[in-house]
Amino acid sequence: MNYRQEREAWEKENLSEKACLSANSAGRKEPIEPCPIRTCFCRDRDRIIHSKAFRRLKQKTQVFLSPVGDHYRTRLIHTLEVSQISRDIARALRLNEDLTEAIALGHDLGHTPFGHAGERVLNELCSFPFHHNEQSVRVCETIERLNLCREVLDGILHHTSSGTPSTLEGKVVQISDWIAYINHDIDDAERGGIISRGDLPWSAKTVLGLSSGERINTMITAVLSESQKQGDVAMAPDVLAATKELRQFLFDNVYFGSAAKQEESKAQRMIARLFEYFTEDPGRIPPEYRRIVEEDGAERAICDYVSGMTDLYSVKLYKELFIPSSWEV
């Protein structure tokens, strides 16, 4: 047997009967020869990491728009934290860690510049619905043509709260996304002076703990115990209630109306102006998007281009197009 076959045999022998085995994958849209070293899900993880969209996550907003401090999360750091939590849970439940990691690393590839503010404005501008999870799948299938396995694409598509992943590995990423962003957004908001630890609901702190590490440990432990009890991925009811309370606290005190969000309206106007500029003449978009114009129309191609921009690139492009520069004699 080659290395891949040995790994597939190990999965069959050691993983849970409810795990998604690499050898049982539903495959890819375009079949390819198996790799002698990597399983299909390992291969997908590598394809995602080497994609251009993954690299751009380092300059995309998580909560704070273009923060000055070095320690605020970007979309890339969020993705890595989701991956770490997901892998810990998958390993403990004897699920497929490689599939879980691939979904986690790819789940936010379609996020816009300036986070959910960019997502909202593109949803308003486009004649079709724009949601970052669907755009993440589009990045993988159409824009970069990564040709990922169906299980990975399913987990990416359904990672949001309203989704229902078809694999337990996808459900692990879905709940890990919650655990990651609730805790790191609290940490960033405290660092930015938006909230203090004393502002957090006392009832939630009593259940989850005071520090970020304590909360994450409590949440993960609650997922492991309840999942083993139910035979599905779930969180213990008391911890889930406290987690939802913290999430609502963030919406009320950080995500809307706080000092961290004061620049969002400017970012949205900037994205809208860029979208309008390229709509006036679709020939202005880069050559690599011309294929999408032919296949899916100009509006779709413009949306793909604008949504793929980083915060820094969109600001730089806006300045070049619409802000007069000084004339040097």
C-alpha positions as CSV (number, residue, x, y, z in Angstrom):
1,M,0.0,0.0,0.0
2,N,1.1,3.6,-0.6
3,Y,0.9,6.3,2.1
4,R,-2.6,7.4,1.2
5,Q,-3.9,3.9,1.3
6,E,-2.3,3.3,4.7
7,R,-4.0,6.4,6.0
8,E,-7.3,5.4,4.7
9,A,-6.9,2.0,6.3
10,W,-6.0,3.7,9.6
11,E,-9.2,5.9,9.4
12,K,-11.3,2.8,8.9
13,E,-9.7,1.1,11.9
14,N,-9.6,4.1,14.3
15,L,-12.2,6.7,13.5
16,S,-15.8,6.7,14.8
17,E,-18.4,4.8,12.8
18,K,-20.1,8.2,12.2
19,A,-16.9,9.8,10.8
20,C,-16.7,10.7,7.1
21,L,-13.9,8.4,5.8
22,S,-11.6,9.7,3.1
23,A,-12.1,6.5,1.1
24,N,-15.9,7.0,1.1
25,S,-15.9,10.5,-0.2
26,A,-18.5,11.4,-2.8
27,G,-15.6,12.7,-4.9
28,R,-15.1,15.8,-7.0
29,K,-17.0,17.4,-9.8
30,E,-14.0,16.8,-12.0
31,P,-12.5,13.4,-11.1
32,I,-8.7,13.3,-10.7
33,E,-6.1,10.6,-10.1
34,P,-5.7,9.8,-6.3
35,C,-2.6,11.1,-4.7
36,P,-0.1,8.4,-3.5
37,I,0.7,10.4,-0.4
38,R,-2.4,12.5,0.7
39,T,-6.0,11.5,1.2
40,C,-8.6,13.5,-0.8
41,F,-9.4,15.7,2.2
42,C,-5.7,16.4,2.9
43,R,-5.4,17.4,-0.7
44,D,-8.3,19.8,-0.4
45,R,-6.7,21.4,2.7
46,D,-3.5,22.0,0.8
47,R,-5.4,23.5,-2.2
48,I,-7.2,25.9,0.1
49,I,-4.0,27.0,1.9
50,H,-2.3,27.7,-1.4
51,S,-5.2,29.6,-2.9
52,K,-5.0,33.4,-3.5
53,A,-8.2,33.9,-1.6
54,F,-6.7,32.3,1.5
55,R,-3.7,34.6,1.4
56,R,-6.0,37.7,1.1
57,L,-7.7,36.9,4.4
58,K,-4.7,38.4,6.2
59,Q,-5.9,41.9,5.1
60,K,-9.6,41.5,5.6
61,T,-11.6,42.8,8.6
62,Q,-12.8,40.6,11.3
63,V,-14.5,43.3,13.6
64,F,-12.2,46.3,13.6
65,L,-11.7,48.0,10.3
66,S,-8.0,48.4,9.4
67,P,-6.9,48.4,13.1
68,V,-3.7,50.2,14.0
69,G,-2.7,47.7,16.7
70,D,-0.8,44.5,15.7
71,H,-2.9,42.2,17.9
72,Y,-6.4,42.6,16.6
73,R,-7.8,39.7,14.7
74,T,-8.0,39.6,10.9
75,R,-10.2,37.2,8.9
76,L,-7.1,35.0,8.5
77,I,-6.5,34.8,12.3
78,H,-10.1,34.0,12.8
79,T,-9.9,31.2,10.3
80,L,-6.9,29.7,12.0
81,E,-8.6,29.9,15.4
82,V,-11.6,28.1,14.0
83,S,-9.4,25.5,12.5
84,Q,-7.6,24.9,15.8
85,I,-10.8,24.5,17.8
86,S,-12.4,22.3,15.1
87,R,-9.4,20.0,15.1
88,D,-9.4,19.6,18.9
89,I,-13.1,18.7,18.9
90,A,-12.9,16.4,15.8
91,R,-9.9,14.5,17.3
92,A,-11.7,14.0,20.7
93,L,-14.8,12.7,18.9
94,R,-12.7,10.5,16.6
95,L,-14.0,12.3,13.5
96,N,-12.1,13.0,10.4
97,E,-9.6,15.7,11.4
98,D,-8.5,16.4,7.8
99,L,-12.0,17.0,6.5
100,T,-12.7,19.2,9.5
101,E,-9.6,21.2,8.9
102,A,-10.3,21.7,5.2
103,I,-13.8,23.0,5.9
104,A,-12.5,25.3,8.6
105,L,-9.7,26.8,6.5
106,G,-12.1,27.4,3.5
107,H,-15.2,28.6,5.3
108,D,-14.6,32.3,5.0
109,L,-12.8,32.5,1.6
110,G,-15.7,34.5,0.2
111,H,-15.8,37.2,2.8
112,T,-15.8,40.7,1.5
113,P,-13.5,43.6,2.4
114,F,-14.6,45.2,5.7
115,G,-16.3,42.2,7.0
116,H,-20.1,41.9,7.3
117,A,-20.4,45.6,6.4
118,G,-19.1,44.8,2.9
119,E,-21.4,41.7,2.7
120,R,-24.5,43.8,3.5
121,V,-23.8,46.5,0.9
122,L,-23.1,43.9,-1.9
123,N,-26.3,42.1,-1.0
124,E,-28.1,45.4,-1.5
125,L,-26.3,46.3,-4.8
126,C,-26.5,43.0,-6.6
127,S,-29.6,41.8,-8.3
128,F,-29.0,38.4,-6.7
129,P,-28.5,37.5,-3.1
130,F,-25.0,37.8,-1.8
131,H,-24.0,35.8,1.2
132,H,-20.4,35.1,2.2
133,N,-20.8,31.3,2.7
134,E,-22.2,31.0,-0.9
135,Q,-19.4,33.2,-2.2
136,S,-16.9,31.0,-0.4
137,V,-18.1,28.0,-2.4
138,R,-18.1,30.1,-5.6
139,V,-14.4,31.1,-4.9
140,C,-13.6,27.4,-4.7
141,E,-15.7,26.2,-7.6
142,T,-15.7,29.0,-10.2
143,I,-13.1,31.7,-9.4
144,E,-10.1,29.6,-8.4
145,R,-11.4,26.3,-9.6
146,L,-10.0,24.3,-6.7
147,N,-12.1,21.3,-7.6
148,L,-12.7,20.3,-3.9
149,C,-14.5,17.2,-2.6
150,R,-18.3,17.5,-2.2
151,E,-18.1,17.1,1.6
152,V,-15.7,20.0,1.9
153,L,-17.9,22.2,-0.2
154,D,-21.0,21.2,1.8
155,G,-19.3,22.1,5.1
156,I,-18.3,25.5,3.7
157,L,-21.7,26.3,2.3
158,H,-23.6,25.3,5.5
159,H,-21.2,26.7,8.2
160,T,-23.5,29.6,9.1
161,S,-26.1,29.4,11.8
162,S,-28.9,28.7,9.4
163,G,-27.1,25.9,7.7
164,T,-27.3,22.1,8.3
165,P,-24.0,20.4,7.2
166,S,-24.4,16.8,6.0
167,T,-21.3,15.6,7.9
168,L,-20.5,15.7,11.6
169,E,-17.2,17.3,10.6
170,G,-19.1,20.2,9.0
171,K,-21.2,20.5,12.2
172,V,-18.0,20.7,14.2
173,V,-16.8,23.6,12.1
174,Q,-20.1,25.3,12.4
175,I,-20.1,25.3,16.2
176,S,-16.3,26.0,16.4
177,D,-17.0,29.2,14.3
178,W,-19.3,30.4,17.1
179,I,-16.8,29.5,19.8
180,A,-14.0,31.3,18.1
181,Y,-15.6,34.5,17.1
182,I,-17.6,35.1,20.3
183,N,-14.4,34.8,22.4
184,H,-11.9,36.6,20.2
185,D,-14.3,39.4,19.5
186,I,-14.7,39.9,23.2
187,D,-10.9,39.9,23.5
188,D,-10.5,42.5,20.7
189,A,-13.4,44.7,22.0
190,E,-11.7,44.7,25.4
191,R,-8.4,45.6,23.9
192,G,-10.0,48.4,21.9
193,G,-11.7,49.9,25.0
194,I,-15.2,49.2,23.6
195,I,-16.2,47.0,26.6
196,S,-14.5,45.8,29.8
197,R,-14.6,42.4,31.3
198,G,-17.0,43.7,34.0
199,D,-19.5,44.6,31.3
200,L,-20.1,40.9,30.3
201,P,-23.3,39.4,31.6
202,W,-22.7,37.9,35.0
203,S,-25.0,35.0,34.4
204,A,-22.8,34.0,31.4
205,K,-19.6,34.5,33.3
206,T,-20.8,32.3,36.1
207,V,-21.4,29.4,33.6
208,L,-18.5,29.9,31.2
209,G,-15.7,31.5,33.3
210,L,-14.0,34.9,33.4
211,S,-11.2,34.6,30.9
212,S,-11.2,33.8,27.2
213,G,-9.3,30.5,27.9
214,E,-11.8,29.5,30.6
215,R,-14.7,30.2,28.3
216,I,-13.3,28.3,25.3
217,N,-12.4,25.3,27.5
218,T,-15.9,25.3,29.0
219,M,-17.6,25.5,25.6
220,I,-15.4,22.7,24.0
221,T,-15.9,20.4,27.0
222,A,-19.7,21.0,26.8
223,V,-19.6,20.1,23.1
224,L,-17.7,16.9,23.7
225,S,-19.9,15.7,26.6
226,E,-23.2,16.5,24.8
227,S,-22.1,15.2,21.4
228,Q,-21.1,11.8,23.0
229,K,-24.5,11.8,24.8
230,Q,-26.5,12.6,21.7
231,G,-24.5,10.9,19.0
232,D,-24.5,14.2,17.1
233,V,-22.6,17.5,17.4
234,A,-24.2,19.6,20.1
235,M,-23.5,21.8,23.1
236,A,-24.8,21.2,26.6
237,P,-28.0,23.3,27.1
238,D,-26.8,25.4,30.0
239,V,-23.5,26.3,28.2
240,L,-25.4,26.9,25.0
241,A,-27.7,29.3,26.7
242,A,-24.8,31.2,28.2
243,T,-23.0,31.2,24.8
244,K,-26.1,32.7,23.1
245,E,-26.3,35.3,25.8
246,L,-22.7,36.4,25.1
247,R,-23.4,36.5,21.4
248,Q,-26.4,38.8,21.9
249,F,-24.3,41.0,24.2
250,L,-21.8,41.4,21.3
251,F,-24.5,42.3,18.9
252,D,-25.9,44.9,21.3
253,N,-22.6,46.4,22.4
254,V,-20.0,45.8,19.7
255,Y,-21.3,44.7,16.3
256,F,-23.8,47.6,15.9
257,G,-23.4,51.2,17.0
258,S,-20.1,50.9,18.9
259,A,-17.0,53.0,18.3
260,A,-15.5,50.0,16.4
261,K,-18.2,50.4,13.8
262,Q,-18.1,54.2,13.2
263,E,-16.2,53.9,10.0
264,E,-18.4,51.2,8.4
265,S,-20.7,53.6,6.6
266,K,-17.6,55.1,4.9
267,A,-16.4,51.6,3.9
268,Q,-19.8,50.8,2.5
269,R,-20.0,54.0,0.4
270,M,-16.5,53.2,-0.9
271,I,-17.5,49.7,-2.0
272,A,-20.7,50.9,-3.6
273,R,-18.7,53.5,-5.6
274,L,-16.2,50.9,-6.8
275,F,-19.0,48.6,-7.8
276,E,-20.7,51.5,-9.7
277,Y,-17.4,52.3,-11.4
278,F,-16.9,48.9,-12.8
279,T,-20.6,48.5,-13.7
280,E,-20.3,51.6,-15.9
281,D,-17.6,49.8,-17.9
282,P,-17.1,46.1,-17.2
283,G,-14.0,46.2,-19.4
284,R,-12.2,47.9,-16.5
285,I,-12.0,44.7,-14.4
286,P,-8.8,42.7,-14.6
287,P,-8.3,40.2,-17.4
288,E,-8.7,37.1,-15.2
289,Y,-12.3,38.1,-14.6
290,R,-13.2,38.4,-18.3
291,R,-13.9,34.7,-18.3
292,I,-16.6,35.1,-15.7
293,V,-18.2,37.9,-17.7
294,E,-18.6,35.5,-20.6
295,E,-19.8,32.7,-18.4
296,D,-22.0,34.4,-15.8
297,G,-22.4,38.0,-16.9
298,A,-20.8,41.3,-16.0
299,E,-22.6,41.9,-12.8
300,R,-21.5,38.5,-11.4
301,A,-17.9,39.2,-12.4
302,I,-17.8,42.6,-10.9
303,C,-19.3,41.2,-7.6
304,D,-16.6,38.5,-7.6
305,Y,-13.8,41.1,-8.2
306,V,-15.0,43.6,-5.6
307,S,-15.9,41.0,-2.9
308,G,-12.4,39.5,-3.3
309,M,-10.6,42.7,-2.6
310,T,-8.8,43.2,0.7
311,D,-9.4,46.2,2.9
312,L,-6.1,47.8,1.9
313,Y,-6.4,47.1,-1.8
314,S,-9.9,48.6,-2.0
315,V,-8.8,51.8,-0.2
316,K,-5.8,52.1,-2.4
317,L,-7.8,51.6,-5.6
318,Y,-10.5,54.0,-4.4
319,K,-7.8,56.7,-3.8
320,E,-6.3,56.1,-7.3
321,L,-9.6,56.3,-9.0
322,F,-11.4,59.1,-7.1
323,I,-9.0,61.1,-5.0
324,P,-7.0,63.8,-6.9
325,S,-3.2,63.5,-6.5
326,S,-0.9,66.4,-6.3
327,W,0.9,67.6,-9.5
328,E,4.6,67.7,-9.1
329,V,6.4,70.3,-11.4
